[in-house]
Amino acid sequence: MQFDEIAGLRGSSAAWRLLRADNAPLILSFLGRVFVDENIREISASHLASLLDDELYALNKRLGEGTFPKTPKAYLDDWSAPAAGWLRKYYIADSDEPHYDATPSVERAVAWVNALRERGFVGTESRLNTVFELLRQIVYGTETDPEIRLTELRRRRAEIDAEIDAVERGDITVLDDTGRSDRYQQFADIARALLSDFREVETNFRALDRQMRERIATWGGTKGELLDEVVGSRNLISDSDQGRSFQAFYDLLLSTDRLDELTGLIGRVQTLGVSGTDPRLGHIHHDWLDAGGRAQATVRQLSEQLRRFLDDQVWLENRRVMDLLRGIETTAIAVRDQRTDDFRHDIDAAAPAIVLPMERPLYRKPAAASVDSSGIAAGHAEGSSAALFEQVHVDPAPLIKSVHKILRKQPQITLGEVVATAPLRQGLAELVTYLALDDAAFAKTFDDNATDTVTWSDDDGVTRTARIPRVIFTRAATTAGVARR
């Protein structure tokens, strides 16, 4: 880094300002414990002020009265001010009480302070293996030559075959305590860093939304060009690098097989007795799901706010047009009775262009076409018409019950996963009924950027396959809150 870049960061970085603040130990310890350690991403002002009041009382009692003289509300106002930028203060729907969330700057400052601690053990072997694996994924993931890819796949297959032969011979290599500690330390670092990155992902989504609003507010072209710009950028958030990476991670985490495997692996690791085991990492994947769901909710909220913002812009534009028309009418009435010599108005022509009716061509009867209907014999219908009277009725209640049953265990599921759990019995009619489900306990979202394949067997035993846009059932907010309690 260059001198000017460091000097600029020193003046603009909120994390740097936090480290230089006089009350940095109080801010880092309190905000780090509440928002980072406990993974709280939304807390009311009254609750946060109550927690800070207890913290200030304990510190003043231990360090001396007057060490922290301000009230909790005053400290929170200072920390959420634009000059500080350590707390995000906002209002949620149907509430007149402000809420708080930590900014990514707090995450960075807390992580940097934690990195200053002396570590008795620093693992390096697992990180080198991770470097090798990442490089292989980059190189062979972008390789288009089939021979090179086959060579790599055969090499990996030979390694797996050799390991299988060794296990069959009874030659089993087990990680020692050092190897387990090394890998667990890297897992803990990545898990915590991934959880803290979600807060920065939300901030980046809001920055993209702010850029779109600024573009609309400062638009100088026509309304049609503005609509083209907005419609062309309606997926600005989801199509960005940040959005695509987050969606890929979230889809992978929502996979039932991968989630079950992850739960089992974390549970087994926590019981191996690895030194330095953190109990909180036993449910870190649930924290990932909660943080990812909040980021998804942020994207939906920003899209809804952008739509309302555009509606307001259209209303203001229509009001401006009406004001102009009223101004023209008022001016016309004011000058109606005024006769001035210098008042003039240009017209298109001195006389109108007239077209007489007789100048148009007369009606002409169209020529009749001769049709020869001789030699036509009566036909006989082939096949049975009974199928026209067959009706298939699909009861939506069992389908809704199947979706409820799965959403009690997880906040979100796709239609393909629902059908995999409860196979189709009435074929295409049942699939169409799934697409039309409507229930207050869950919301249904269509993702046109992804597709799912649904397979079923008809009455004749023939396997049918349908490719549909991805349908996501999401647990409603009230239902999700009850399920968590």
MIRO-668228 format. One record per residue (C-alpha): residue number from 1; residue in one letter; z negated, y negated, x. Coordinates in nm, 4 decimals, decimal comma. Each point is the difference from the previous one (the first is absolute). Layout:
# MIRO-668228
n;res;w;v;u
NUM;A;Z;Y;X
...
This chain:
# MIRO-668228
n;res;w;v;u
1;M;0,0000;0,0000;0,0000
2;Q;0,0802;-0,3514;0,1134
3;F;-0,2414;-0,2919;0,0296
4;D;0,1499;-0,1932;-0,2923
5;E;-0,0130;0,3048;-0,2268
6;I;-0,3663;0,0610;0,0780
7;A;-0,0808;-0,3671;-0,0495
8;G;0,1747;0,0052;-0,3368
9;L;-0,1897;0,3104;-0,1108
10;R;-0,3280;-0,1596;0,1071
11;G;0,0626;-0,2871;-0,2382
12;S;0,1582;0,1865;-0,2950
13;S;-0,1512;0,3491;-0,0053
14;A;-0,2781;0,0413;-0,2572
15;A;-0,1351;0,2997;0,1918
16;W;-0,0340;-0,2105;0,3151
17;R;-0,1757;-0,2729;-0,1988
18;L;-0,2402;0,2607;-0,1330
19;L;-0,0898;0,1190;0,3499
20;R;-0,0614;-0,3629;0,1086
21;A;-0,2091;-0,0908;-0,3070
22;D;-0,3676;-0,0891;0,0478
23;N;-0,1011;0,2535;-0,2650
24;A;0,2399;0,2708;0,1256
25;P;-0,2757;0,2698;0,0230
26;L;-0,0992;-0,0636;-0,3630
27;I;0,3601;-0,0069;-0,1252
28;L;0,1123;0,3077;0,1930
29;S;-0,3057;0,2089;-0,0862
30;F;-0,0103;-0,0930;-0,3687
31;L;0,3733;-0,0006;-0,0822
32;G;0,0587;0,3016;0,2243
33;R;-0,2660;0,2041;-0,1760
34;V;0,0995;-0,0999;-0,3548
35;F;0,3793;-0,0033;0,0179
36;V;0,0852;0,2236;0,2979
37;D;-0,2724;0,2643;0,0212
38;E;-0,0412;0,0392;-0,3769
39;N;0,3752;-0,0508;-0,0688
40;I;-0,0586;-0,2568;-0,2767
41;R;0,3204;-0,1833;-0,0900
42;E;-0,1147;-0,1975;-0,3024
43;I;-0,3504;-0,1335;-0,0677
44;S;-0,1233;-0,2693;-0,2359
45;A;-0,1445;-0,3242;0,1347
46;S;-0,3429;0,0621;-0,1534
47;H;-0,0302;0,3487;0,1487
48;L;0,1159;-0,1121;0,3446
49;A;-0,2363;-0,2995;-0,0086
50;S;-0,2878;0,2338;-0,0901
51;L;0,0770;0,2251;0,2977
52;L;0,0276;-0,3012;0,2320
53;D;-0,3295;-0,1400;-0,1337
54;D;-0,1789;0,3225;0,0982
55;E;0,1641;-0,0125;0,3434
56;L;-0,0981;-0,3645;0,0582
57;Y;-0,3586;0,0643;-0,1147
58;A;-0,0395;0,2896;0,2448
59;L;0,1506;-0,1965;0,2907
60;N;-0,2035;-0,3157;-0,0664
61;K;-0,3148;0,2079;-0,0207
62;R;0,0741;0,1739;0,3292
63;L;0,1551;-0,2884;0,1999
64;G;-0,1994;-0,2852;-0,1443
65;E;0,0221;-0,2131;-0,3112
66;G;0,2951;-0,2389;0,0103
67;T;0,2230;0,2142;0,2224
68;F;0,2505;0,0147;-0,2864
69;P;-0,0911;-0,2949;-0,2244
70;K;0,2937;-0,0027;-0,2441
71;T;0,0138;0,1746;-0,3361
72;P;0,2095;0,3160;-0,0406
73;K;0,2529;-0,1857;-0,2165
74;A;0,0436;-0,2683;0,2670
75;Y;0,0684;0,2625;0,2664
76;L;0,2534;0,1775;-0,2253
77;D;0,1770;-0,3304;-0,0731
78;D;0,0189;-0,0727;0,3733
79;W;0,1365;0,3456;0,0818
80;S;0,2643;-0,0131;-0,2756
81;A;0,1170;-0,3543;0,0798
82;P;0,3584;-0,0333;0,1320
83;A;-0,1380;-0,1289;0,3303
84;A;-0,1782;0,3346;0,0518
85;G;0,2131;0,2573;-0,1802
86;W;-0,2462;0,2914;0,0232
87;L;-0,0403;0,0664;-0,3730
88;R;0,2627;-0,0065;-0,2742
89;K;-0,1390;-0,1587;-0,3164
90;Y;0,1890;0,0708;-0,3211
91;Y;-0,0404;0,0640;-0,3725
92;I;0,0812;0,3256;-0,1760
93;A;0,1350;0,0374;-0,3519
94;D;-0,2414;-0,0551;-0,2896
95;S;-0,2737;-0,1390;0,2256
96;D;-0,1112;-0,3554;0,0772
97;E;-0,2120;0,1080;0,3007
98;P;0,1618;-0,0137;0,3444
99;H;0,0356;0,3152;0,2067
100;Y;0,0205;0,0473;0,3756
101;D;0,1828;0,2230;0,2431
102;A;0,0050;-0,0053;0,3792
103;T;0,3163;-0,1102;0,1770
104;P;0,1740;0,2044;0,2731
105;S;-0,1462;-0,2437;0,2547
106;V;-0,3479;0,1390;-0,0707
107;E;0,1322;0,3542;0,0541
108;R;0,1494;-0,1004;0,3360
109;A;-0,3134;-0,1808;0,1162
110;V;-0,2292;0,2887;-0,0995
111;A;0,2284;0,2523;0,1706
112;W;0,0106;-0,2099;0,3187
113;V;-0,3800;-0,0299;0,0110
114;N;-0,0374;0,3749;-0,0584
115;A;0,2389;0,0613;0,2897
116;L;-0,2377;-0,1882;0,2328
117;R;-0,2600;0,2750;-0,0306
118;E;-0,0409;0,2368;0,2918
119;R;0,1333;0,3478;-0,0776
120;G;-0,1505;0,3032;0,1675
121;F;0,3135;0,2060;-0,0558
122;V;0,3613;-0,1202;-0,0041
123;G;0,2576;0,2630;-0,0944
124;T;0,3449;-0,0132;0,1603
125;E;0,1551;0,3467;-0,0350
126;S;0,0583;-0,0169;-0,3760
127;R;0,1503;-0,3492;0,0280
128;L;0,2489;0,1233;0,2600
129;N;0,0981;0,2862;-0,2341
130;T;0,0424;-0,2525;-0,2793
131;V;0,2247;-0,2134;0,2212
132;F;0,2196;0,3024;0,0762
133;E;0,0238;0,0925;-0,3686
134;L;0,0882;-0,3554;-0,1086
135;L;0,2705;-0,0249;0,2670
136;R;0,1479;0,3331;-0,1121
137;Q;0,0086;-0,1204;-0,3622
138;I;0,1747;-0,3237;0,1008
139;V;0,2571;0,1663;0,2269
140;Y;0,0849;0,3076;-0,2063
141;G;-0,0472;-0,1782;-0,3329
142;T;0,2891;-0,2345;0,0864
143;E;0,2175;0,2642;0,1682
144;T;0,3305;0,0727;-0,1787
145;D;0,1281;0,2770;0,2310
146;P;-0,0696;0,3379;-0,1709
147;E;-0,0104;0,1887;0,3304
148;I;-0,2750;-0,2183;0,1425
149;R;-0,2053;0,0363;-0,3191
150;L;0,0489;0,3776;0,0001
151;T;-0,1087;0,0191;0,3612
152;E;-0,3230;-0,1864;-0,0806
153;L;-0,0669;0,2140;-0,3076
154;R;0,0536;0,3201;0,1989
155;R;-0,2390;-0,1251;0,2694
156;R;-0,2691;-0,0680;-0,2613
157;R;0,0643;0,3398;-0,1600
158;A;-0,0376;0,1696;0,3389
159;E;-0,3362;-0,1729;0,0511
160;I;-0,1186;0,1113;-0,3451
161;D;0,1201;0,3575;0,0619
162;A;-0,1827;0,0079;0,3330
163;E;-0,3190;-0,1215;-0,1660
164;I;0,0352;0,2614;-0,2756
165;D;0,0442;0,2764;0,2598
166;A;-0,3079;-0,1187;0,1878
167;V;-0,2109;0,0032;-0,3173
168;E;0,1249;0,3467;-0,0910
169;R;-0,1089;0,1196;0,3456
170;G;-0,3423;-0,1510;-0,0603
171;D;0,0534;-0,2798;0,2520
172;I;-0,1321;-0,2941;-0,2052
173;T;-0,0498;-0,3388;0,1642
174;V;-0,2844;-0,1978;-0,1556
175;L;-0,0681;-0,3692;0,0534
176;D;-0,3147;-0,0684;0,1982
177;D;-0,2540;-0,2689;-0,0882
178;T;0,1827;-0,2601;0,2103
179;G;0,3327;0,0674;-0,1701
180;R;-0,1549;-0,0170;-0,3465
181;S;-0,1803;-0,3252;0,0807
182;D;0,3183;-0,1454;0,1489
183;R;0,2078;0,0711;-0,3094
184;Y;-0,2739;-0,0988;-0,2451
185;Q;-0,0379;-0,3352;0,1748
186;Q;0,3718;-0,0677;-0,0360
187;F;-0,0071;0,1121;-0,3663
188;A;-0,2917;-0,2376;-0,0706
189;D;0,1764;-0,2947;0,1686
190;I;0,3243;0,0562;-0,1918
191;A;-0,1790;0,0598;-0,3320
192;R;-0,2021;-0,3223;0,0242
193;A;0,2979;-0,2014;0,1238
194;L;0,2140;0,1312;-0,2861
195;L;-0,2618;-0,1006;-0,2551
196;S;-0,0247;-0,3508;0,1452
197;D;0,3796;-0,0361;0,0016
198;F;0,0127;0,0147;-0,3805
199;R;-0,1636;-0,3427;-0,0231
200;E;0,2710;-0,1416;0,2278
201;V;0,2674;0,1740;-0,2081
202;E;-0,1276;-0,1833;-0,3107
203;T;0,0066;-0,3301;0,1909
204;N;0,3592;0,0594;0,1101
205;F;0,1011;0,0794;-0,3589
206;R;-0,1514;-0,3299;-0,1151
207;A;0,1827;-0,1833;0,2812
208;L;0,3333;0,1459;-0,1187
209;D;-0,0807;-0,1071;-0,3564
210;R;-0,0917;-0,3499;0,1228
211;Q;0,3357;-0,0290;0,1805
212;M;0,1848;0,0855;-0,3210
213;R;-0,2001;-0,2580;-0,1986
214;E;0,0698;-0,2674;0,2616
215;R;0,3705;0,0813;-0,0154
216;I;-0,0029;-0,0408;-0,3790
217;A;-0,2078;-0,3199;0,0069
218;T;0,2246;-0,1688;0,2599
219;W;0,3296;0,1242;-0,1407
220;G;0,2686;-0,2678;-0,0025
221;G;0,2928;0,1909;-0,1481
222;T;0,0978;0,0903;-0,3533
223;K;-0,2018;0,2191;-0,2337
224;G;0,2625;0,2757;0,0191
225;E;-0,0211;0,0096;0,3786
226;L;-0,3801;0,0096;-0,0261
227;L;0,0156;0,2977;-0,2359
228;D;0,2397;0,1778;0,2379
229;E;-0,2421;-0,0634;0,2840
230;V;-0,3010;0,1253;-0,1948
231;V;0,1752;0,3056;-0,1427
232;G;0,1363;0,0850;0,3436
233;S;-0,3507;-0,0244;0,1443
234;R;-0,1951;0,1628;-0,2845
235;N;-0,0880;0,2886;0,2313
236;L;-0,0863;-0,2284;0,2909
237;I;-0,3475;0,1515;0,0386
238;S;0,0855;0,3669;-0,0563
239;D;0,3187;-0,0135;0,2113
240;S;-0,1648;-0,1681;0,2999
241;D;-0,0953;0,2015;0,3096
242;Q;-0,3649;-0,0384;-0,1021
243;G;0,0715;0,1219;-0,3532
244;R;0,2134;0,2998;0,1016
245;S;-0,2540;0,1170;0,2589
246;F;-0,2880;-0,0387;-0,2450
247;Q;0,1881;0,1835;-0,2774
248;A;0,0847;0,2893;0,2357
249;F;-0,3665;0,0281;0,1015
250;Y;-0,1196;-0,0204;-0,3612
251;D;0,2494;0,2635;-0,1198
252;L;-0,1121;0,2326;0,2803
253;L;-0,3657;-0,0552;-0,0841
254;L;0,0606;0,0625;-0,3718
255;S;0,1632;0,3373;0,0687
256;T;-0,2296;0,2632;-0,1510
257;D;0,0612;0,2558;0,2751
258;R;-0,0502;-0,2498;0,2820
259;L;-0,3090;-0,1483;-0,1646
260;D;-0,1569;0,3430;-0,0512
261;E;0,0781;0,0915;0,3599
262;L;-0,1449;-0,3295;0,1249
263;T;-0,3179;0,0485;-0,2044
264;G;-0,0469;0,3502;0,1357
265;L;0,0632;-0,1010;0,3611
266;I;-0,2396;-0,2956;-0,0106
267;G;-0,2670;0,2159;-0,1621
268;R;0,0295;0,2692;0,2682
269;V;-0,0031;-0,2538;0,2842
270;Q;-0,3178;-0,1605;-0,1357
271;T;-0,1739;0,3409;0,0130
272;L;0,1026;0,0938;0,3557
273;G;-0,2899;-0,1883;0,1556
274;V;0,2161;-0,2327;0,2113
275;S;-0,2089;-0,2522;0,1888
276;G;0,0128;-0,3505;-0,1474
277;T;0,1033;0,1197;-0,3473
278;D;0,0103;-0,2877;-0,2504
279;P;-0,1026;0,1111;-0,3530
280;R;0,2065;-0,2791;-0,1520
281;L;0,3205;0,1552;0,1344
282;G;-0,0611;0,2996;-0,2268
283;H;0,1410;-0,1989;-0,2929
284;I;0,2249;-0,2402;0,1895
285;H;0,3074;0,1297;-0,1892
286;H;-0,1583;-0,1115;-0,3277
287;D;-0,0465;-0,3462;0,1516
288;W;0,3695;0,0073;0,0960
289;L;0,0935;0,0820;-0,3594
290;D;-0,2162;-0,2813;-0,1384
291;A;0,1357;-0,2513;0,2514
292;G;0,3585;0,1158;-0,0589
293;G;-0,0440;-0,0208;-0,3764
294;R;-0,1295;-0,3551;0,0363
295;A;0,3050;-0,0926;0,2089
296;Q;0,2254;0,1494;-0,2679
297;A;-0,1858;-0,1978;-0,2658
298;T;0,0475;-0,3147;0,2104
299;V;0,3776;0,0547;0,0056
300;R;0,0079;0,0479;-0,3790
301;Q;-0,2155;-0,3094;-0,0529
302;L;0,2211;-0,2110;0,2274
303;S;0,3125;0,1164;-0,1835
304;E;-0,1544;-0,0948;-0,3352
305;Q;-0,1097;-0,3394;0,1307
306;L;0,3486;-0,0638;0,1393
307;R;0,1513;0,0789;-0,3411
308;R;-0,2359;-0,2449;-0,1736
309;F;0,0771;-0,2594;0,2674
310;L;0,3723;0,0314;-0,0731
311;D;-0,0661;-0,0270;-0,3744
312;D;-0,1911;-0,3225;0,0611
313;Q;0,2855;-0,1338;0,2125
314;V;0,2511;0,0725;-0,2788
315;W;-0,2260;-0,1694;-0,2568
316;L;-0,0296;-0,3105;0,2166
317;E;0,3773;-0,0082;0,0508
318;N;0,0610;0,0244;-0,3760
319;R;-0,2510;-0,2766;-0,0621
320;R;0,1779;-0,2203;0,2543
321;V;0,3330;0,0566;-0,1801
322;M;-0,1560;-0,0992;-0,3332
323;D;-0,1482;-0,3141;0,1569
324;L;0,3460;-0,0973;0,1282
325;L;0,1543;0,0525;-0,3447
326;R;-0,2675;-0,2127;-0,1667
327;G;0,0588;-0,2689;0,2616
328;I;0,3730;-0,0025;-0,0806
329;E;-0,0720;-0,0222;-0,3728
330;T;-0,2457;-0,2877;0,0521
331;T;0,2510;-0,1917;0,2116
332;A;0,2804;0,0572;-0,2521
333;I;-0,2131;-0,1371;-0,2833
334;A;-0,1004;-0,3008;0,2105
335;V;0,3631;-0,1010;0,0745
336;R;0,1432;0,0997;-0,3388
337;D;0,0080;-0,3522;-0,1450
338;Q;0,0832;-0,1790;0,3238
339;R;0,3559;-0,1259;0,0454
340;T;0,0863;-0,1031;0,3519
341;D;0,3353;-0,0778;0,1564
342;D;-0,0644;0,1999;0,3111
343;F;-0,0990;0,3162;-0,1868
344;R;0,2739;0,2604;0,0348
345;H;0,0385;0,3750;-0,0052
346;D;0,2848;0,2181;0,1195
347;I;0,1556;0,2617;-0,2301
348;D;0,2210;0,2927;0,0847
349;A;0,3096;-0,1200;-0,1922
350;A;0,1138;-0,2747;-0,2350
351;A;0,1000;0,2479;-0,2729
352;P;-0,0975;0,3573;-0,0791
353;A;0,2416;0,2875;0,0587
354;I;0,1152;0,1371;-0,3379
355;V;0,1440;0,3451;-0,0641
356;L;0,1537;0,0405;-0,3497
357;P;-0,0471;0,3301;-0,1861
358;M;0,3755;0,0439;-0,0479
359;E;0,0485;-0,0004;0,3750
360;R;-0,1779;0,3314;0,0237
361;P;0,2020;0,3255;-0,0283
362;L;0,0168;0,1686;-0,3407
363;Y;-0,1600;0,3322;-0,0775
364;R;0,2022;0,3062;0,0879
365;K;-0,0689;0,3407;-0,1429
366;P;-0,0663;0,2512;0,2769
367;A;0,2477;0,2837;0,0358
368;A;-0,1102;0,3210;-0,1761
369;A;-0,0255;0,3140;0,2085
370;S;0,1396;0,3216;-0,1476
371;V;-0,2313;0,3004;0,0099
372;D;0,1253;0,3556;-0,0500
373;S;-0,2821;0,2112;-0,1477
374;S;0,2007;0,3112;-0,0730
375;G;-0,1052;0,3293;0,1574
376;I;-0,3712;-0,0827;0,0146
377;A;-0,2210;0,2972;-0,0921
378;A;-0,3662;-0,0075;-0,1002
379;G;-0,2313;0,0812;0,2877
380;H;-0,3099;0,2165;0,0156
381;A;-0,3210;-0,1144;0,1692
382;E;-0,1254;0,2249;0,2791
383;G;-0,3689;0,0367;0,0561
384;S;-0,3059;-0,0394;-0,2151
385;S;-0,1170;-0,3294;-0,1455
386;A;-0,3602;0,1170;-0,0249
387;A;-0,0842;-0,1846;0,3205
388;L;0,0622;-0,3303;-0,1780
389;F;-0,2969;0,0674;-0,2277
390;E;-0,2417;0,1097;0,2714
391;Q;-0,2594;-0,2617;0,0874
392;V;-0,2453;0,0039;0,2878
393;H;-0,3303;-0,1847;-0,0445
394;V;-0,2175;-0,0682;0,3045
395;D;-0,3626;-0,0916;-0,0639
396;P;-0,0965;-0,2766;0,2496
397;A;-0,3762;0,0667;-0,0322
398;P;-0,0087;0,3004;0,2419
399;L;0,2153;-0,1921;0,2484
400;I;-0,2389;-0,2984;-0,0087
401;K;-0,2893;0,2415;0,0444
402;S;0,1662;0,1489;0,3116
403;V;0,0388;-0,3469;0,1529
404;H;-0,3642;-0,0889;-0,0862
405;K;-0,1232;0,3201;0,1653
406;I;0,1702;-0,0799;0,3304
407;L;-0,0874;-0,3717;-0,0020
408;R;-0,3698;0,0861;-0,0273
409;K;0,0241;0,1346;0,3565
410;Q;0,2262;-0,2653;0,1505
411;P;0,1038;-0,3522;-0,1007
412;Q;0,3743;0,0566;0,0104
413;I;0,2550;0,2842;-0,0333
414;T;0,3757;0,0352;-0,0382
415;L;0,1799;0,1765;-0,2853
416;G;0,1324;0,2601;0,2428
417;E;-0,3557;0,0933;0,0981
418;V;-0,1057;0,0171;-0,3666
419;V;0,2887;0,2371;-0,0782
420;A;-0,0846;0,2086;0,3065
421;T;-0,3551;0,0417;-0,1371
422;A;0,1036;0,0520;-0,3650
423;P;0,3603;0,1410;-0,0065
424;L;0,2404;-0,1010;-0,2744
425;R;0,0095;0,2390;-0,2957
426;Q;0,2429;-0,1799;-0,2308
427;G;0,2510;-0,1058;0,2613
428;L;0,1757;-0,3334;-0,0024
429;A;-0,1633;-0,1140;-0,3264
430;E;-0,3457;0,0324;0,1576
431;L;0,1177;-0,1881;0,3122
432;V;0,1310;-0,2876;-0,2158
433;T;-0,3337;-0,0067;-0,1858
434;Y;-0,1799;-0,0421;0,3356
435;L;0,2175;-0,3052;0,0700
436;A;-0,1011;-0,1541;-0,3338
437;L;-0,3764;0,0656;0,0218
438;D;-0,2164;-0,2965;-0,0914
439;D;-0,3788;0,0122;0,0263
440;A;-0,2723;-0,2602;0,0594
441;A;-0,1676;0,2138;0,2678
442;F;0,2879;-0,0224;0,2444
443;A;0,2992;-0,2139;0,0919
444;K;0,3526;0,1276;0,0641
445;T;0,2210;-0,1482;0,2754
446;F;0,3649;0,0798;0,0799
447;D;0,0965;-0,0199;0,3693
448;D;0,3807;-0,0320;0,0172
449;N;-0,0059;0,0216;0,3810
450;A;-0,1137;0,3636;0,0021
451;T;0,0976;0,3135;-0,1926
452;D;-0,1764;0,3206;-0,0951
453;T;0,1509;0,3410;-0,0762
454;V;-0,1350;0,1864;-0,3052
455;T;0,0861;0,3686;-0,0548
456;W;-0,0553;0,2246;-0,3015
457;S;0,1376;0,3207;-0,1586
458;D;0,1666;-0,0070;-0,3431
459;D;-0,0183;0,2648;-0,2725
460;D;0,2818;0,1992;0,1644
461;G;-0,1839;0,0126;0,3332
462;V;0,2398;-0,2454;0,1655
463;T;-0,1617;-0,2400;0,2456
464;R;0,0665;-0,3656;-0,0851
465;T;-0,0491;-0,2923;0,2367
466;A;-0,0225;-0,3719;-0,0777
467;R;-0,0152;-0,2926;0,2440
468;I;-0,1894;-0,2959;-0,1452
469;P;-0,1371;-0,3278;0,1376
470;R;-0,3549;0,0403;0,1269
471;V;-0,2485;-0,0464;-0,2862
472;I;-0,3564;-0,0868;0,1089
473;F;-0,2983;0,0343;-0,2337
474;T;-0,2845;-0,2282;0,1081
475;R;-0,3544;0,0153;-0,1312
476;A;-0,0882;-0,3108;-0,2021
477;A;-0,2576;-0,2394;0,1464
478;T;-0,2760;0,0769;-0,2520
479;T;0,0596;0,3732;0,0240
480;A;-0,0001;-0,0156;0,3794
481;G;-0,3335;-0,1818;-0,0017
482;V;-0,1564;0,2616;-0,2288
483;A;0,1381;0,2823;0,2135
484;R;-0,1489;-0,1474;0,3163
485;R;-0,3402;-0,0406;-0,1644
